[in-house]
């Protein structure tokens, strides 16, 4: 026959000093368990995870916080019970306090729920370039309360999760800005024009490094079915930061090419945008 040990009877048989030492032991044991949980959490958080696993940081932090709360809450309840406080009264008081805190922190609860939704629906991930509420940047952290973006200017923007509505995700992390610059049909003149364009492209990259995600590139000299010849320049830029290309770059190219061909016109340079797919 299995013998059942009644912890309450065992506890009551102990001396006052032993009872106090036992309660202290329970508290210390809970503290060491929490210490181990937090060390494990810090180890996971120190890992440089990529892709979908990067969200493990946030989930680990949430699980760790819940586990620590449950351990402390349970041990405190056990200690109160041994001191003569009815366990029912303890849970009832904790429930009332929890409801009061939740009511007073509705924004916090909304942030947490929205954060969990973002994580488990794969709306976006750490490292993605997104536009949220008019702010464009690289996702640095996915927290329970805030999503942290780093903008093109290097500023950190903390977006409350509950305010996240429409999200624009740029698959490649940039917008491709294409500048099609018409060239002369005369090979020698076209070669001179191309040399001038390349010089201005280099200068633009040096003058406006903050708008570029990568150095400018060339797709080469192309021709349309109507016989128009043009050089296509490819800029990979931050979303919404193509102003200098539409203004400064375009005007400098027009003025420089007018020196070679006085009849060169504004319409002979076309600027357009597209988002490359992965």
C-alpha positions in Angstrom: 0.0 0.0 0.0 1.3 3.4 -0.9 1.9 5.7 2.0 0.8 9.3 1.5 2.8 12.0 3.2 0.7 14.9 4.6 3.0 18.0 4.2 0.7 20.1 6.5 1.0 17.6 9.4 4.7 17.3 8.9 5.0 21.1 8.9 3.0 21.5 12.0 5.2 19.0 13.9 8.3 21.2 13.2 9.5 23.7 15.7 9.0 27.4 15.1 12.7 27.7 14.1 12.4 24.8 11.7 9.3 26.2 10.1 10.9 29.6 9.5 14.0 27.8 8.0 11.8 25.8 5.8 10.0 28.8 4.5 13.3 30.6 3.9 14.4 27.5 2.0 11.4 27.6 -0.2 12.0 31.2 -1.0 15.7 30.6 -1.7 14.9 27.6 -3.8 12.4 29.7 -5.9 15.1 32.4 -6.2 17.7 29.9 -7.5 15.2 28.5 -10.0 14.4 32.0 -11.3 18.2 32.7 -11.5 18.6 29.6 -13.7 15.7 30.6 -15.9 17.1 34.1 -16.4 20.6 32.8 -17.2 19.1 30.5 -19.8 17.1 33.4 -21.2 20.2 35.6 -21.5 22.0 32.8 -23.3 19.2 32.5 -25.9 19.1 36.3 -26.2 22.8 36.4 -26.9 22.5 34.1 -29.9 22.6 35.9 -33.3 19.6 34.2 -34.9 18.6 34.9 -38.5 15.4 34.7 -40.4 12.3 33.4 -38.6 14.3 32.2 -35.6 15.2 35.8 -34.8 11.7 36.1 -33.2 12.9 33.5 -30.7 14.4 36.4 -28.7 11.0 38.0 -28.1 9.2 34.7 -27.4 11.9 33.6 -25.0 11.6 36.9 -23.1 7.8 36.5 -22.8 8.0 32.8 -21.7 10.7 33.7 -19.2 8.7 36.5 -17.7 5.6 34.3 -17.4 7.6 31.5 -15.8 9.3 33.8 -13.3 5.9 35.2 -12.3 4.4 31.7 -11.9 7.3 30.6 -9.7 7.2 33.6 -7.4 3.4 33.7 -7.3 3.2 30.0 -6.4 5.9 30.2 -3.7 4.4 33.3 -2.1 1.0 31.6 -2.0 2.5 28.5 -0.4 4.3 30.6 2.2 1.1 32.5 3.0 -0.8 29.2 3.3 1.7 27.9 5.8 1.4 31.1 7.8 -2.3 30.6 8.1 -3.6 32.7 5.2 -6.4 30.8 3.3 -5.2 30.0 -0.2 -8.6 30.9 -1.6 -8.4 34.4 -0.2 -4.9 34.8 -1.6 -6.0 33.8 -5.1 -9.1 36.1 -4.8 -7.0 39.1 -3.8 -4.5 38.4 -6.6 -7.3 38.2 -9.1 -8.8 41.5 -8.0 -5.4 43.2 -8.1 -4.8 41.6 -11.5 -8.1 42.9 -12.9 -7.4 46.4 -11.5 -3.9 46.5 -13.1 -5.2 45.1 -16.4 -7.9 47.8 -16.5 -5.5 50.6 -15.7 -3.0 49.3 -18.3 -5.2 48.6 -21.3 -2.6 50.1 -23.6 0.0 47.7 -22.3 -2.3 44.7 -22.8 -3.1 45.9 -26.4 0.6 46.3 -27.1 1.3 42.7 -25.9 -1.5 41.2 -27.8 -0.6 43.0 -31.0 3.0 42.0 -30.5 2.1 38.3 -30.3 -0.1 38.7 -33.4 2.8 40.2 -35.3 5.2 37.4 -34.2 3.0 34.4 -34.9 1.6 35.7 -38.2 5.0 36.5 -39.7 3.9 39.9 -40.7 7.5 41.0 -40.8 10.8 40.0 -39.3 14.0 41.4 -37.8 16.1 42.9 -40.7 13.1 43.7 -43.0 12.8 47.1 -44.4 9.2 48.2 -43.7 7.0 51.3 -43.6 4.8 51.6 -40.6 2.6 54.6 -39.9 4.7 56.9 -42.1 8.0 55.7 -40.6 10.4 53.7 -42.9 13.3 51.8 -41.5 14.9 48.4 -40.8 13.3 46.3 -38.1 15.8 46.0 -35.3 13.7 44.5 -32.5 10.3 42.9 -32.2 9.2 43.5 -28.6 6.0 42.8 -26.6 5.4 46.6 -26.4 7.3 48.2 -29.2 8.7 47.5 -32.6 12.0 49.3 -33.1 13.0 50.7 -36.5 16.3 52.2 -37.5 15.7 54.9 -40.2 18.0 56.0 -43.0 19.3 58.7 -40.8 20.3 56.2 -38.1 17.5 57.2 -35.7 15.7 54.6 -33.6 11.9 54.8 -33.8 9.9 53.0 -31.2 6.4 52.2 -32.6 3.8 51.0 -30.1 2.5 47.6 -31.3 -1.1 48.7 -30.8 -0.7 51.5 -33.4 0.6 49.2 -36.1 -2.0 49.1 -38.9 -1.0 49.1 -42.5 2.5 47.7 -43.1 4.5 48.0 -46.3 7.2 45.4 -46.6 10.0 45.9 -49.1 11.2 42.4 -50.0 14.7 43.3 -51.2 15.2 46.0 -48.5 15.2 48.9 -51.0 13.4 50.5 -53.9 15.0 50.4 -57.3 15.2 53.8 -58.9 15.9 53.6 -62.6 17.2 56.6 -64.5 17.1 56.2 -68.3 19.3 58.8 -69.9 18.9 59.2 -73.7 22.1 59.1 -75.8 23.0 60.5 -79.2 22.7 58.2 -82.1 26.3 59.2 -83.1 28.6 56.6 -81.5 31.4 59.1 -80.7 28.9 61.6 -79.1 27.2 58.9 -77.2 30.5 57.7 -75.8 31.2 61.3 -74.5 27.8 61.5 -73.0 28.2 58.1 -71.2 31.5 59.2 -69.7 29.8 62.4 -68.4 26.8 60.5 -67.0 29.1 58.0 -65.2 31.0 60.9 -63.6 27.8 62.5 -62.3 26.5 59.2 -61.0 29.7 58.7 -59.0 29.4 62.3 -57.6 25.8 61.8 -56.7 26.6 58.7 -54.7 29.3 60.7 -52.8 27.0 63.7 -52.3 23.9 61.7 -51.1 25.2 58.5 -49.4 22.2 58.6 -47.0 19.7 57.7 -49.7 21.5 54.7 -51.1 21.4 51.2 -49.8 24.1 50.0 -52.2 26.4 51.8 -54.7 24.8 52.8 -58.1 24.9 50.2 -60.8 24.5 50.2 -64.6 22.3 48.0 -66.7 24.1 49.1 -69.8 23.2 50.9 -73.0 19.8 49.9 -74.4 17.6 50.7 -77.4 13.9 50.9 -77.8 12.0 49.5 -80.8 11.7 53.1 -82.1 15.5 53.4 -82.2 16.0 55.5 -79.1 19.3 54.8 -77.4 19.7 55.3 -73.6 21.9 54.4 -70.7 20.0 52.9 -67.7 21.4 53.7 -64.3 20.1 51.7 -61.3 20.0 53.3 -57.9 19.0 51.1 -54.9 17.6 53.6 -52.5 15.7 53.9 -49.2 11.9 54.0 -49.8 10.7 57.6 -50.3 14.1 59.1 -50.6 14.4 59.5 -54.4 14.1 63.3 -54.4 17.8 64.1 -55.0 17.8 61.8 -58.0 14.7 63.4 -59.5 16.1 66.9 -58.9 19.8 67.4 -58.4 21.0 64.4 -60.4 18.7 64.9 -63.3 19.4 68.6 -63.6 23.2 68.1 -63.4 23.0 65.5 -66.2 20.8 67.8 -68.4 23.1 70.7 -68.0 26.2 68.7 -68.7 24.7 67.0 -71.8 23.5 70.3 -73.1 27.2 71.3 -73.4 27.7 68.3 -75.7 24.3 68.7 -77.5 22.6 72.1 -77.1 19.3 70.5 -78.2 19.2 68.1 -75.3 15.8 68.4 -73.5 14.4 67.6 -70.1 12.1 64.8 -71.4 15.1 62.9 -72.6 15.7 61.7 -69.0 13.1 59.4 -67.4 13.1 58.5 -63.7 10.9 55.6 -62.5 10.7 53.3 -59.5 10.0 49.6 -59.0 10.3 47.1 -56.2 12.4 44.0 -57.0 11.0 40.7 -55.8 13.0 38.1 -54.0 
